[in-house]
């Protein structure tokens, strides 16, 4: 199976993303961040937060705070929680306001679906009459559903799905 992408638009409700953050630039510390979080109990801690609103097992990779001079951005691996959730010591957060959210659902038989996801989502978004809208919040997010991404089948016949979220607006 090659890569397939579908698109939808949602009225996204305000949430607080809580997780661990790194700065991405010349080096990409994101794979190590995820590996550490999955091994050291951080993800389990986040999954058990009573204020969590993302489905159990689902994780989010938030990207924002882009610095055009250094070409660096912040990446936070975490979960969605209620907007007023207290942030535990040692964790980072970003508040995501209510907005119109375009979602590119990328499906394939490789788990590396995030590669090129921004460009693919922006392309299908435009084909559907929308464009990114960074005026509300300048972010993008990778969404990893436990059931459709992390739950690996023993027989090896895995189809992975990753969501790529971009705030959007209708093209006029």
Phi and psi in degrees as a GROMACS rama.xvg file:
@    title "Ramachandran Plot"
@    xaxis  label "Phi"
@    yaxis  label "Psi"
@TYPE xy
-81.4539  -177.292  UNK-2
-75.204  139.151  UNK-3
-124.455  143.892  UNK-4
-133.571  136.543  UNK-5
-124.729  166.728  UNK-6
-136.099  142.22  UNK-7
-145.24  158.984  UNK-8
-119.286  134.027  UNK-9
-126.804  149.356  UNK-10
-82.0625  97.0155  UNK-11
-76.5256  129.777  UNK-12
-85.6895  147.668  UNK-13
-59.9067  137.327  UNK-14
-143.226  166.808  UNK-15
-113.508  124.251  UNK-16
-89.938  127.81  UNK-17
-123.577  132.5  UNK-18
-176.905  -156.061  UNK-19
-111.417  142.27  UNK-20
-119.953  151.933  UNK-21
-138.777  162.706  UNK-22
-104.941  129.84  UNK-23
-105.39  128.829  UNK-24
-149.213  -119.13  UNK-25
-64.2629  -31.8267  UNK-26
-107.521  150.406  UNK-27
-112.915  98.274  UNK-28
-84.7997  4.24276  UNK-29
-63.2037  -47.8292  UNK-30
-57.9002  -39.6827  UNK-31
-67.4287  -38.3346  UNK-32
-58.8732  -51.0463  UNK-33
-61.2018  -44.2497  UNK-34
-58.8597  -46.9495  UNK-35
-62.7544  -43.9012  UNK-36
-63.94  -35.9617  UNK-37
-75.4212  -27.89  UNK-38
-91.9025  -31.0171  UNK-39
-95.4233  5.78909  UNK-40
91.8262  -4.23309  UNK-41
-62.0084  -46.9253  UNK-42
-63.1622  -41.161  UNK-43
-62.1143  -40.6415  UNK-44
-58.626  -48.4829  UNK-45
-63.6934  -39.9065  UNK-46
-64.2275  -27.0944  UNK-47
-94.8384  4.09174  UNK-48
-64.7824  129.431  UNK-49
-63.8689  -23.7023  UNK-50
-90.6255  1.92226  UNK-51
-63.1835  136.703  UNK-52
-116.421  -16.1286  UNK-53
-73.6754  148.073  UNK-54
-56.0771  147.346  UNK-55
-53.9068  129.352  UNK-56
94.0346  -21.752  UNK-57
-75.5366  145.041  UNK-58
-131.686  157.847  UNK-59
-130.931  138.627  UNK-60
-110.427  106.123  UNK-61
-90.2896  135.478  UNK-62
-129  129.005  UNK-63
-172.209  -163.775  UNK-64
54.6962  41.0338  UNK-65
-65.8916  132.157  UNK-66
-107.96  108.145  UNK-67
-67.3415  -24.9704  UNK-68
-73.5059  -45.4059  UNK-69
-94.3279  -10.8904  UNK-70
62.0338  30.6902  UNK-71
-107.837  155.742  UNK-72
-144.729  163.016  UNK-73
-92.4938  139.255  UNK-74
-124.63  126.169  UNK-75
-119.487  123.492  UNK-76
-95.7804  123.494  UNK-77
-172.578  -150.478  UNK-78
-135.776  161.413  UNK-79
-85.011  138.667  UNK-80
-132.76  169.25  UNK-81
-58.6736  147.318  UNK-82
-55.3684  -29.488  UNK-83
-99.2586  14.5316  UNK-84
-63.069  134.439  UNK-85
-69.1753  137.332  UNK-86
-90.3365  122.048  UNK-87
-62.4957  150.188  UNK-88
-54.8972  138.072  UNK-89
87.1531  -0.735777  UNK-90
-111.717  155.558  UNK-91
-104.78  163.61  UNK-92
-151.009  159.687  UNK-93
-142.178  137.449  UNK-94
-89.1896  129.292  UNK-95
-109.824  116.736  UNK-96
-75.2889  164.142  UNK-97
-58.7176  134.864  UNK-98
-163.729  172.375  UNK-99
-85.2963  123.513  UNK-100
-118.8  124.326  UNK-101
-91.12  136.052  UNK-102
-127.115  122.129  UNK-103
-95.6983  117.39  UNK-104
-95.0793  111.807  UNK-105
-103.778  126.896  UNK-106
-125.994  137.652  UNK-107
-171.868  177.151  UNK-108
-96.7143  16.7364  UNK-109
-118.422  149.832  UNK-110
-85.7997  -3.08843  UNK-111
-90.6296  47.8089  UNK-112
-74.3095  -18.1011  UNK-113
-71.3145  -19.2244  UNK-114
-66.8083  118.75  UNK-115
76.0976  9.03469  UNK-116
-63.3814  -36.3552  UNK-117
-61.6873  -50.7253  UNK-118
-62.8002  -43.6142  UNK-119
-63.0346  -42.6246  UNK-120
-68.0154  -42.6044  UNK-121
-61.8277  -38.9556  UNK-122
-64.1781  -51.3197  UNK-123
-68.1453  -29.0797  UNK-124
-62.2132  -48.3635  UNK-125
-64.7862  -38.4904  UNK-126
-61.7222  -24.3125  UNK-127
-100.778  12.6055  UNK-128
86.9448  18.6806  UNK-129
-125.702  163.494  UNK-130
-142.268  155.749  UNK-131
-58.9058  145.094  UNK-132
-129.122  98.1397  UNK-133
-90.9875  5.05847  UNK-134
-73.0043  -28.2834  UNK-135
-82.1186  -50.1777  UNK-136
-157.535  126.69  UNK-137
-88.0891  74.6058  UNK-138
-138.709  169.538  UNK-139
-144.934  160.362  UNK-140
-143.324  142.022  UNK-141
-96.188  134.513  UNK-142
-119.555  121.009  UNK-143
-113.485  105.668  UNK-144
-77.6321  133.134  UNK-145
-57.746  -48.8916  UNK-146
-64.5553  -35.8727  UNK-147
-104.1  2.90167  UNK-148
-137.708  -49.6921  UNK-149
-93.5935  -16.8613  UNK-150
-84.0116  84.4018  UNK-151
-77.7885  131.937  UNK-152
-82.5518  141.804  UNK-153
-64.6795  -31.0806  UNK-154
-76.9369  -5.59609  UNK-155
82.5359  -2.96657  UNK-156
-87.1448  69.8136  UNK-157
-98.4996  136.314  UNK-158
-117.024  118.217  UNK-159
-97.219  145.515  UNK-160
-132.032  129.073  UNK-161
-124.954  134.751  UNK-162
-96.6292  139.312  UNK-163
-120.538  115.915  UNK-164
-101.528  128.703  UNK-165
-135.079  125.581  UNK-166
-56.6319  142.071  UNK-167
-143.96  172.341  UNK-168
-147.379  157.426  UNK-169
-67.4042  137.545  UNK-170
-75.094  129.229  UNK-171
